Amino acid sequence: MSTRARHLIVIGSIAVLALATIFVTEQIIARQLDSAEDDVPRTSYFVIQPNESVDSIAQRLHDEGLIRSPAYFRFRVRLTNSGEKIIAGRYRLDTGMTTSEIIQLVTSKDAALAQEVSVQFIEGWRTEQFAEKLLQAGLITSVDDFMKATEDPKWNDKFPFLHTRPSGVALEGYLFPDTYNFRMDATPDDIIETLLQTFDERVPTDMRAQADALGLTLHQVITIASIVERETAAPEERPVVASVYYNRLTRGMPLQADPTVQYALGSSGNWWPQLTGSDLDTNGSYNTYLGPGLPPGPICNPSLASIQAALQPAQTDYLYFVATGDGTHVFARTAEEHQENVEKYQTGP
């Protein structure tokens, strides 16, 4: 073999090695740029606006810590001609996703439609607490906007069971507490409609008709159920607690229900405040210490068990009850018996 041939072989080998090195280096860099931003995933709710540019999306993804490189995102999108396939909407992303996984998600119609978030609404929560949970889940952008949506009069037209509500009373009491899976692009109206439909299914017409036998409207029954819900978590007590309130209503006595006062005084960060003696003198239609009758409406969204208790109260002659300290209550027929119970269970040694 001539010297020239050997030189050509050496040069060729060096060139191949250089190309291989470049290829491997590019692959390493690409993997680094494509890799997840964070080893410990952090969830983020990312909204892509209609007709938003790839440059804008890439930069915002980077600003929110979801991708390592806006340039790499733009390169991958344009390399695969995915720019026109990006679907506007709200996405649940996290910092444990690679850039490729994010691109696949935001360009896949099936994946976008499948984006859901699970939300649990606890029995006895007021509507503001529902809204705060939705905000935390990334499904709404404002508690106030959701609350305004619950005040829309159109809900009366869609759901006849709401017709017994007095004018001006919102949907408190009718947003059925349960665990729901909502699409990430759900609007406040979509969410409210789902909650009302669930109430319609779980509290069907034949059950609602039992209110007539009590001489009450459904709204009045739900109001009582909401107070029962806040008073006790013990299933066996709910019909008994309901009976106390019915007995007091029949006798024209004030309900004297602490939760109604808490409802009136509650605010963000402390929706159910601990009451003091002076709180019971606060003026307002929800202070059931000041006069007989029910408050204007429900004070929370009650469970099915509390609604059933309000529709089918126990038959008792109890007029009073007091907490025993273990999550249950003791009941009394007379003021004297009640005072003895208060001294026994709520007065220190």
N, C-alpha and C positions, 0 to 999 in steps of 0.2 A: 504494500500500500504506500502510495506516495505521501510525501510530507504535506502536500496541498490537501490531499484527501483527509489526512488525519486532522489538519487544521479545521476543515469544514465540519468534520464530525464533532470536534470539541466545541466549535462555535454553535452548532446546532443543539448540542446537549445543554450548553449554557442557556440558550434561548428558551428551550423547553422548560428547563428548571426555573427560569425567570418567570415564564408565563404561568407555570404551576404555582409558583410562590405568590404571584399577583392574584391568581384565582382563589387560592386558599385565604390570602389576606382579605380579599373582597368578601369572601364568605363569612369570615370571622367578624368583619366590620358590620356586614349586613345582619348577622345574628345578634350582634350587640345592639344595633339600632332598632331591630325588630323586637327585642326582648322586653319583658314586662318592666314597667317603671319601678315597681315596688315588690319586694319579697313578701311583705305582709299586705294583702289586698285591702284597699280602702274604696268603699262604694262611692260612686259619684253619679248624679243624674244629669245627663247631657242632652241639651236640646239643639237639634239641627233645624234651622229655619228654612222655609221654602226658598229655593233658588239661591241658597247661600253658597258662596264660592269655596272651592277646595282650599284655597289659601287661607280663608277665614276659619274654616273648620279645623285645618291643621294647626293654626296658631292657637286657637282656643283649647284644643285638646292638649297642646303642650303647656299652655298657661295653667290648666287645671291638673297638671301632673299625670296625665293619662298616657302620653307618648314621650319618647326620648327626643325625637327629632322631627320638627315640622317638615324639613326638606325631604327626609326619608318617606314620610307619609305621602307628601305630594308626588314623589317619584313613584312609589308603589301604586298609587291610584291611577296616575297617568300611564304607567307601564302596562297596566291591565285594562286600560280604558274604562275604569270604574267611575270616573267623575260624574258621568250623566246618570249613573245608577244609584247614587247616594240618595237615600229616602229621608225626607224631612220627618221629624217626630222627636219624641222624648225617649231616651235610651238609658237603661241602667247599665253603666260600665263600672269597671274597677281597675285599680292600678296593677292588678295581677294579670291583666290581659295583654297579649302581645299586640303590636301594631297590626299584624296580619289578621288577628282575631277581631279587632275593632273594625277594620275595613270590611271583613266578611259580614259582620253583623249589620253595619249601617248600609250595606249594599244588597242585603238579602231580604226580599219582600217577606218570605215566610218567617225569617228570624225576627224581623221588625214586628210583625203581627203577633208573634208569640211572646214578645216582651211583656211580662206581667210582674206585678209585685203583690205579695201577700200582706194584708193589713188586718189586724185583729182589733175590733172595737169591743171594749169591756162593758158588760152589763152595768148600768148605773152611771155611765159617763154622760155628761151634758154635751150638747152639740159642739161647743167650742173645743172640747177635748177630742172629739172626732176630727175636727178640722186640724188641730195641732198634730194629730197622728198622721193625717194625710200629708201635711207639710213636711213632716219628718221623713216620710216615705218617698218624697219627691213627686207626689201626684198632683199637688197644687202648689201655686206660687204665693198664695196669700190667704191667711185665715179669714180676713175681712171679705174677700171675694166669695169664699165658700159660704160664709154666713149670709151674705146678701142673696146668694143663689137659693138658700133655703126659704127666703122670704118672698120668692116669686109667687104671685097668685095663680100661676098656671098649674101648679101641682093639684089644686082643688079640682080642676077640670079633668086631670088624668086619673085621679084616685078618689072615687066617691066616698071612701071611708073617712076622708078628711073634712067632709062637709059639716060635721058638728063642731068644728073649731070656731071659736069666736073670731070676729074680724080683727086682724092685726097680730094674731098669735102665730108664731112660726112653727117649724116642724119638730120642735122638741117633743120627744115621746114616741115619735113614729119612725125614727131612723133605727131600724132593727139591729141590735148589737149581735155580731157574729164575726167569723173570720171570712174574709173575701179575697179573691184574686182579681185585681183590676189591671187592665191593659195600661201600659205606660202612657198611652195617648188619650186616656179617659179624661173627659172634662168634668168640672164640678157637677153639671147637670146629669152626666152619665152615672156618676157615683150616687147622687141623691136618688135617681130613679131606681137604681139597683137596690138601695136600702129600703125604699118604699115598696117596691115589688116584693121584697122578702117579707116585709111586715104583712102585706096583703096575703101572702101564701101561708105564713106561720100563724096569723090570726085571721082565719077565714070567716066568711059571712055568717055561718051558723054560730061560731063562737062569739062574734061581735053582737049577734042578736040577743045574747044573754043580758046585755046591758039594759034592754027594754024591760026585762023581768025585774030589774032592780029599780026601775023608774028613773034611770040615768041615761045620759048620752054616752056615746063611746068616748068622747073627749073627757068627760068627767071620770069615767072608769080608768082611762089611761093616766089621768092626773093622780088618782088614788094609787094606782099601780106604781107610779114613779116614786111616790113618797114611801110606799112599802119597800121598794127596792133599796132606797137609801137608809132605811131604818134597820133592816136585818138581812143578813146573808144566810141565815138558817132556813132551809127549805120548809121544815115543819112549822116554823113560826109565821110564815108569810100570811096564810089565811087568818090566823089569830090576830096579827097586827092589823090586817085589813078590817076585821070585825070591830076592833077598837075605834077605828076612824068612822066606820058606818054608824056605830052606836053613838058617837059624839055628834055626828051630823044630825041624826034623828032627834037628839035631845037639844039641838041648838047650841051645843057647846063649842068653843074654839078647838080646833084640832091640836094646837100647841105642838106642832111638829118642827123640831129643830132643823131638819134638812131644808125646809122651805125658806127659812131665814138664811141658812148657809148659801142657798142658791142666789138669793138677792144680794148677798154681800160678797160672793165669790168674784175673783178677778184672776187674770193670767198669772200663773205661778202658784196660785193658791185658790183653786176653784171651790174647795170645800173647807173653809176656815173653821178653826176651833172657836166656838162662841163664848162670849162673856155675858155676864148678867145684863149689861147695858145694851148689848146687841138685840135682846129680846124686846126692847122698847122702840127699836128702829121703825119709823113709819114706812109703809109700803104695802102693796097688795099681796106680796108673798109672805108677809109676817102673819102666820096663822095663830099667833098669840094675842093679836089685837081684836079679833072678832070672829064670829062663826063663819062657816062656809069654806069652800075650797078656794085655793089660789087660782089665778086666771088660767093656768095651764100646767102641764107636766114640768117637773124640775130636772128630769133626766130622761134617758132612753132606757126603759125598763126591760127586764128579761121576760121571756114567755111565762116563767113560773110566777112572777109577780103579777102579770096580767091575768093569769088564771086565778090567782088568789083574790084579785080585786073583783073578778067576775063571779067567783064562788067563795065568798068569805065564810069562815067558820061561824057557827051559831053560838055566840057567847053573850054574856052580859058584862064583859070587861069594858072599863072606861079608861084604864091607865096601864102603863107598863114602864119599866125602868131596866136599864142594862145591868147585867150582873158582873160584867168584867171578863167573861169568858166567851163573848160573842153571842150570847143568848140573852133573853129578857125574862123577867118575872112580871106577871100580870095581876091586876087588882080590880075589884068591883067598886070600891068606895075610896074616897079621898083619904080616909083614915088608914085603910090597908095600904094604899099607895105610899103614904108618908112613912109607914113602918118599913116598907121595902126600900125606900130611898135611904133611910137611916141605916139599914142593914147592909146595903150594897154600895152606897156611894158616899157614906160619911166615914171618915177615917176613925181609927181607934182613939 
